[in-house]
Every structure is written in C-alpha cells, then in structure tokens.
Amino acid sequence: MIKKTVLIRNVDQDLWNWFVGSCKQKGKKVGEVIENFILKLKK
C-alpha cells in the first residue's frame, strides 16, 4: 500500500485521474493494473 501512495504522489495528478478513469471504464481495479504494470517492468 505504501508503494502505491508514493507512486501517486510522483505522478502528475491529471495523468493519474485519466489513468483511474480509464481503468474504471474497462472495469479493472487500479491496484491490479499497477501490479500487472510492475510485473511487466520486472520481466
């Protein structure tokens, strides 16, 4: 949970709002999307 709040602070607020909005439109949870993104970066 700590990592997510740090990530949110570092990301531009408008970009974050767009990201959350796009996740909700697709019916995905934001946390899941972030975790998948981090997993892709690690590969």
PyMOL Python script that loads the backbone (N, CA, C, O; Angstrom):
from pymol import cmd

cmd.read_pdbstr("""\
ATOM      1  N   MET A   1       0.833  -1.201   0.000  1.00  0.00           N
ATOM      2  CA  MET A   1       0.000   0.000   0.000  1.00  0.00           C
ATOM      3  C   MET A   1       0.869   1.253   0.000  1.00  0.00           C
ATOM      4  O   MET A   1       0.522   2.254  -0.628  1.00  0.00           O
ATOM      5  N   ILE A   2       2.001   1.199   0.706  1.00  0.00           N
ATOM      6  CA  ILE A   2       2.896   2.352   0.779  1.00  0.00           C
ATOM      7  C   ILE A   2       3.424   2.704  -0.609  1.00  0.00           C
ATOM      8  O   ILE A   2       3.484   3.877  -0.976  1.00  0.00           O
ATOM      9  N   LYS A   3       3.809   1.681  -1.380  1.00  0.00           N
ATOM     10  CA  LYS A   3       4.351   1.916  -2.717  1.00  0.00           C
ATOM     11  C   LYS A   3       3.359   2.664  -3.596  1.00  0.00           C
ATOM     12  O   LYS A   3       3.747   3.543  -4.365  1.00  0.00           O
ATOM     13  N   LYS A   4       2.081   2.318  -3.484  1.00  0.00           N
ATOM     14  CA  LYS A   4       1.059   2.939  -4.325  1.00  0.00           C
ATOM     15  C   LYS A   4       0.917   4.423  -4.016  1.00  0.00           C
ATOM     16  O   LYS A   4       0.797   5.233  -4.936  1.00  0.00           O
ATOM     17  N   THR A   5       0.930   4.798  -2.726  1.00  0.00           N
ATOM     18  CA  THR A   5       0.757   6.202  -2.374  1.00  0.00           C
ATOM     19  C   THR A   5       1.948   7.025  -2.838  1.00  0.00           C
ATOM     20  O   THR A   5       1.784   8.166  -3.271  1.00  0.00           O
ATOM     21  N   VAL A   6       3.134   6.461  -2.754  1.00  0.00           N
ATOM     22  CA  VAL A   6       4.333   7.149  -3.248  1.00  0.00           C
ATOM     23  C   VAL A   6       4.226   7.331  -4.750  1.00  0.00           C
ATOM     24  O   VAL A   6       4.538   8.395  -5.283  1.00  0.00           O
ATOM     25  N   LEU A   7       3.781   6.281  -5.428  1.00  0.00           N
ATOM     26  CA  LEU A   7       3.614   6.326  -6.877  1.00  0.00           C
ATOM     27  C   LEU A   7       2.634   7.428  -7.256  1.00  0.00           C
ATOM     28  O   LEU A   7       2.876   8.188  -8.193  1.00  0.00           O
ATOM     29  N   ILE A   8       1.532   7.511  -6.525  1.00  0.00           N
ATOM     30  CA  ILE A   8       0.504   8.513  -6.818  1.00  0.00           C
ATOM     31  C   ILE A   8       1.070   9.917  -6.637  1.00  0.00           C
ATOM     32  O   ILE A   8       0.789  10.801  -7.446  1.00  0.00           O
ATOM     33  N   ARG A   9       1.849  10.132  -5.608  1.00  0.00           N
ATOM     34  CA  ARG A   9       2.422  11.459  -5.353  1.00  0.00           C
ATOM     35  C   ARG A   9       3.381  11.874  -6.462  1.00  0.00           C
ATOM     36  O   ARG A   9       3.454  13.048  -6.825  1.00  0.00           O
ATOM     37  N   ASN A  10       4.111  10.905  -6.994  1.00  0.00           N
ATOM     38  CA  ASN A  10       5.099  11.209  -8.025  1.00  0.00           C
ATOM     39  C   ASN A  10       4.475  11.443  -9.390  1.00  0.00           C
ATOM     40  O   ASN A  10       5.058  12.120 -10.236  1.00  0.00           O
ATOM     41  N   VAL A  11       3.283  10.882  -9.608  1.00  0.00           N
ATOM     42  CA  VAL A  11       2.627  11.006 -10.913  1.00  0.00           C
ATOM     43  C   VAL A  11       1.822  12.296 -10.959  1.00  0.00           C
ATOM     44  O   VAL A  11       1.197  12.691  -9.975  1.00  0.00           O
ATOM     45  N   ASP A  12       1.850  12.948 -12.122  1.00  0.00           N
ATOM     46  CA  ASP A  12       1.050  14.154 -12.317  1.00  0.00           C
ATOM     47  C   ASP A  12      -0.422  13.843 -12.054  1.00  0.00           C
ATOM     48  O   ASP A  12      -0.932  12.819 -12.509  1.00  0.00           O
ATOM     49  N   GLN A  13      -1.101  14.718 -11.327  1.00  0.00           N
ATOM     50  CA  GLN A  13      -2.472  14.446 -10.883  1.00  0.00           C
ATOM     51  C   GLN A  13      -3.433  14.242 -12.054  1.00  0.00           C
ATOM     52  O   GLN A  13      -4.291  13.360 -12.002  1.00  0.00           O
ATOM     53  N   ASP A  14      -3.296  15.047 -13.107  1.00  0.00           N
ATOM     54  CA  ASP A  14      -4.182  14.898 -14.266  1.00  0.00           C
ATOM     55  C   ASP A  14      -3.990  13.539 -14.916  1.00  0.00           C
ATOM     56  O   ASP A  14      -4.957  12.874 -15.289  1.00  0.00           O
ATOM     57  N   LEU A  15      -2.737  13.134 -15.048  1.00  0.00           N
ATOM     58  CA  LEU A  15      -2.429  11.832 -15.643  1.00  0.00           C
ATOM     59  C   LEU A  15      -3.011  10.717 -14.780  1.00  0.00           C
ATOM     60  O   LEU A  15      -3.574   9.750 -15.294  1.00  0.00           O
ATOM     61  N   TRP A  16      -2.869  10.861 -13.463  1.00  0.00           N
ATOM     62  CA  TRP A  16      -3.400   9.849 -12.550  1.00  0.00           C
ATOM     63  C   TRP A  16      -4.916   9.759 -12.668  1.00  0.00           C
ATOM     64  O   TRP A  16      -5.469   8.660 -12.707  1.00  0.00           O
ATOM     65  N   ASN A  17      -5.596  10.910 -12.726  1.00  0.00           N
ATOM     66  CA  ASN A  17      -7.058  10.920 -12.848  1.00  0.00           C
ATOM     67  C   ASN A  17      -7.491  10.245 -14.137  1.00  0.00           C
ATOM     68  O   ASN A  17      -8.472   9.502 -14.151  1.00  0.00           O
ATOM     69  N   TRP A  18      -6.767  10.498 -15.223  1.00  0.00           N
ATOM     70  CA  TRP A  18      -7.065   9.857 -16.507  1.00  0.00           C
ATOM     71  C   TRP A  18      -6.867   8.346 -16.387  1.00  0.00           C
ATOM     72  O   TRP A  18      -7.680   7.565 -16.882  1.00  0.00           O
ATOM     73  N   PHE A  19      -5.794   7.948 -15.736  1.00  0.00           N
ATOM     74  CA  PHE A  19      -5.477   6.526 -15.560  1.00  0.00           C
ATOM     75  C   PHE A  19      -6.586   5.824 -14.773  1.00  0.00           C
ATOM     76  O   PHE A  19      -7.045   4.749 -15.158  1.00  0.00           O
ATOM     77  N   VAL A  20      -7.008   6.440 -13.671  1.00  0.00           N
ATOM     78  CA  VAL A  20      -8.076   5.863 -12.848  1.00  0.00           C
ATOM     79  C   VAL A  20      -9.364   5.782 -13.653  1.00  0.00           C
ATOM     80  O   VAL A  20     -10.074   4.778 -13.598  1.00  0.00           O
ATOM     81  N   GLY A  21      -9.666   6.842 -14.405  1.00  0.00           N
ATOM     82  CA  GLY A  21     -10.874   6.867 -15.227  1.00  0.00           C
ATOM     83  C   GLY A  21     -10.863   5.776 -16.279  1.00  0.00           C
ATOM     84  O   GLY A  21     -11.873   5.107 -16.497  1.00  0.00           O
ATOM     85  N   SER A  22      -9.722   5.594 -16.935  1.00  0.00           N
ATOM     86  CA  SER A  22      -9.627   4.570 -17.986  1.00  0.00           C
ATOM     87  C   SER A  22      -9.732   3.172 -17.383  1.00  0.00           C
ATOM     88  O   SER A  22     -10.297   2.274 -18.008  1.00  0.00           O
ATOM     89  N   CYS A  23      -9.201   2.977 -16.186  1.00  0.00           N
ATOM     90  CA  CYS A  23      -9.311   1.675 -15.512  1.00  0.00           C
ATOM     91  C   CYS A  23     -10.765   1.380 -15.175  1.00  0.00           C
ATOM     92  O   CYS A  23     -11.234   0.256 -15.355  1.00  0.00           O
ATOM     93  N   LYS A  24     -11.479   2.393 -14.686  1.00  0.00           N
ATOM     94  CA  LYS A  24     -12.881   2.197 -14.312  1.00  0.00           C
ATOM     95  C   LYS A  24     -13.732   1.909 -15.540  1.00  0.00           C
ATOM     96  O   LYS A  24     -14.655   1.097 -15.476  1.00  0.00           O
ATOM     97  N   GLN A  25     -13.430   2.568 -16.663  1.00  0.00           N
ATOM     98  CA  GLN A  25     -14.181   2.320 -17.895  1.00  0.00           C
ATOM     99  C   GLN A  25     -14.010   0.877 -18.344  1.00  0.00           C
ATOM    100  O   GLN A  25     -14.956   0.255 -18.829  1.00  0.00           O
ATOM    101  N   LYS A  26     -12.816   0.352 -18.184  1.00  0.00           N
ATOM    102  CA  LYS A  26     -12.528  -1.026 -18.597  1.00  0.00           C
ATOM    103  C   LYS A  26     -12.971  -2.033 -17.533  1.00  0.00           C
ATOM    104  O   LYS A  26     -12.910  -3.243 -17.754  1.00  0.00           O
ATOM    105  N   GLY A  27     -13.414  -1.532 -16.385  1.00  0.00           N
ATOM    106  CA  GLY A  27     -13.884  -2.417 -15.318  1.00  0.00           C
ATOM    107  C   GLY A  27     -12.757  -3.091 -14.562  1.00  0.00           C
ATOM    108  O   GLY A  27     -12.951  -4.143 -13.951  1.00  0.00           O
ATOM    109  N   LYS A  28     -11.579  -2.487 -14.602  1.00  0.00           N
ATOM    110  CA  LYS A  28     -10.431  -3.064 -13.898  1.00  0.00           C
ATOM    111  C   LYS A  28     -10.181  -2.300 -12.607  1.00  0.00           C
ATOM    112  O   LYS A  28     -10.490  -1.113 -12.500  1.00  0.00           O
ATOM    113  N   LYS A  29      -9.619  -2.999 -11.630  1.00  0.00           N
ATOM    114  CA  LYS A  29      -9.220  -2.328 -10.399  1.00  0.00           C
ATOM    115  C   LYS A  29      -7.859  -1.679 -10.624  1.00  0.00           C
ATOM    116  O   LYS A  29      -6.966  -2.272 -11.229  1.00  0.00           O
ATOM    117  N   VAL A  30      -7.714  -0.458 -10.130  1.00  0.00           N
ATOM    118  CA  VAL A  30      -6.469   0.285 -10.322  1.00  0.00           C
ATOM    119  C   VAL A  30      -5.281  -0.477  -9.747  1.00  0.00           C
ATOM    120  O   VAL A  30      -4.222  -0.544 -10.371  1.00  0.00           O
ATOM    121  N   GLY A  31      -5.455  -1.049  -8.563  1.00  0.00           N
ATOM    122  CA  GLY A  31      -4.374  -1.803  -7.919  1.00  0.00           C
ATOM    123  C   GLY A  31      -3.889  -2.955  -8.775  1.00  0.00           C
ATOM    124  O   GLY A  31      -2.688  -3.204  -8.878  1.00  0.00           O
ATOM    125  N   GLU A  32      -4.840  -3.663  -9.396  1.00  0.00           N
ATOM    126  CA  GLU A  32      -4.469  -4.794 -10.251  1.00  0.00           C
ATOM    127  C   GLU A  32      -3.683  -4.323 -11.462  1.00  0.00           C
ATOM    128  O   GLU A  32      -2.705  -4.954 -11.862  1.00  0.00           O
ATOM    129  N   VAL A  33      -4.114  -3.211 -12.043  1.00  0.00           N
ATOM    130  CA  VAL A  33      -3.427  -2.677 -13.224  1.00  0.00           C
ATOM    131  C   VAL A  33      -1.994  -2.284 -12.871  1.00  0.00           C
ATOM    132  O   VAL A  33      -1.061  -2.577 -13.619  1.00  0.00           O
ATOM    133  N   ILE A  34      -1.826  -1.620 -11.730  1.00  0.00           N
ATOM    134  CA  ILE A  34      -0.486  -1.208 -11.290  1.00  0.00           C
ATOM    135  C   ILE A  34       0.396  -2.437 -11.060  1.00  0.00           C
ATOM    136  O   ILE A  34       1.556  -2.457 -11.474  1.00  0.00           O
ATOM    137  N   GLU A  35      -0.151  -3.454 -10.405  1.00  0.00           N
ATOM    138  CA  GLU A  35       0.623  -4.669 -10.135  1.00  0.00           C
ATOM    139  C   GLU A  35       1.040  -5.345 -11.430  1.00  0.00           C
ATOM    140  O   GLU A  35       2.175  -5.805 -11.557  1.00  0.00           O
ATOM    141  N   ASN A  36       0.122  -5.407 -12.395  1.00  0.00           N
ATOM    142  CA  ASN A  36       0.449  -6.007 -13.691  1.00  0.00           C
ATOM    143  C   ASN A  36       1.538  -5.206 -14.397  1.00  0.00           C
ATOM    144  O   ASN A  36       2.439  -5.774 -15.013  1.00  0.00           O
ATOM    145  N   PHE A  37       1.445  -3.873 -14.299  1.00  0.00           N
ATOM    146  CA  PHE A  37       2.428  -2.989 -14.925  1.00  0.00           C
ATOM    147  C   PHE A  37       3.809  -3.207 -14.306  1.00  0.00           C
ATOM    148  O   PHE A  37       4.810  -3.282 -15.020  1.00  0.00           O
ATOM    149  N   ILE A  38       3.858  -3.307 -12.979  1.00  0.00           N
ATOM    150  CA  ILE A  38       5.130  -3.528 -12.280  1.00  0.00           C
ATOM    151  C   ILE A  38       5.707  -4.892 -12.657  1.00  0.00           C
ATOM    152  O   ILE A  38       6.916  -5.025 -12.852  1.00  0.00           O
ATOM    153  N   LEU A  39       4.841  -5.907 -12.760  1.00  0.00           N
ATOM    154  CA  LEU A  39       5.306  -7.238 -13.158  1.00  0.00           C
ATOM    155  C   LEU A  39       5.914  -7.205 -14.557  1.00  0.00           C
ATOM    156  O   LEU A  39       6.921  -7.864 -14.813  1.00  0.00           O
ATOM    157  N   LYS A  40       5.304  -6.438 -15.463  1.00  0.00           N
ATOM    158  CA  LYS A  40       5.836  -6.325 -16.825  1.00  0.00           C
ATOM    159  C   LYS A  40       7.206  -5.653 -16.810  1.00  0.00           C
ATOM    160  O   LYS A  40       8.102  -6.046 -17.556  1.00  0.00           O
ATOM    161  N   LEU A  41       7.366  -4.634 -15.953  1.00  0.00           N
ATOM    162  CA  LEU A  41       8.650  -3.934 -15.871  1.00  0.00           C
ATOM    163  C   LEU A  41       9.753  -4.864 -15.361  1.00  0.00           C
ATOM    164  O   LEU A  41      10.902  -4.758 -15.791  1.00  0.00           O
ATOM    165  N   LYS A  42       9.408  -5.768 -14.453  1.00  0.00           N
ATOM    166  CA  LYS A  42      10.408  -6.669 -13.866  1.00  0.00           C
ATOM    167  C   LYS A  42      10.892  -7.718 -14.855  1.00  0.00           C
ATOM    168  O   LYS A  42      12.015  -8.209 -14.737  1.00  0.00           O
ATOM    169  N   LYS A  43      10.052  -8.068 -15.833  1.00  0.00           N
ATOM    170  CA  LYS A  43      10.417  -9.127 -16.781  1.00  0.00           C
ATOM    171  C   LYS A  43      11.516  -8.682 -17.719  1.00  0.00           C
ATOM    172  O   LYS A  43      11.942  -9.452 -18.580  1.00  0.00           O
TER     173      LYS A  43
END
""", "prot")
cmd.dss("prot")
cmd.show_as("cartoon", "prot")
cmd.util.cbc("prot")
cmd.orient("prot")
